[in-house]
């Protein structure tokens, strides 16, 4: 019983995959607490491309937990080897995926590969509210992110939800991951 919520133990679980929405640190920690022997994997993808990145709970270093808590974003993990991923500049016309942002620089996430839905990639730009097309090969997820020094993907949230003002740019997951660390905050 943790904070008034009934809990259970799942000692026989060997693997738990979770996704379909952002998998924030509190959920990963709760899953590990109830199934400590399980390989807990957070899957990042979109309807048009799944999976894009995978994060094993066991591979999250203490410094990664600290970075998420201090506003770096949400660690999504290693890029699936079957997909090509680029981070493109947020502003301006659709930049070519041949000139991505350097690692550590935030931008729009675009992907290409054999499991990117070809029917969606072939659509004209602007036909969906959640994605943009960089060109006929690349699918824009509608999310912002950055690649770290290890080539892992960090999610920053929906590109359209970022706030830019005289103080700079703030992304949703920078705020949400930090807010979830405060006692009493259950959802952000």
Secondary structure, 3 states (H helix, E strand, C coil): CECCECCCCCCCCCEEEECCCCCCHHHHHHHHHHCCCCEEEEEEEECCEEEEEEEEHHHCCHHHHHHHHCCCCEEEEEECCCEEEEEECCCCCCCCCCCCCCCCCCEEEEEEECCECHHHHCCCCCCCCCCCECCCCCEEEEEEEEECCCCCEEEEEEHHHCEEECCEEECHHHHHHHHCCCCCCCCC
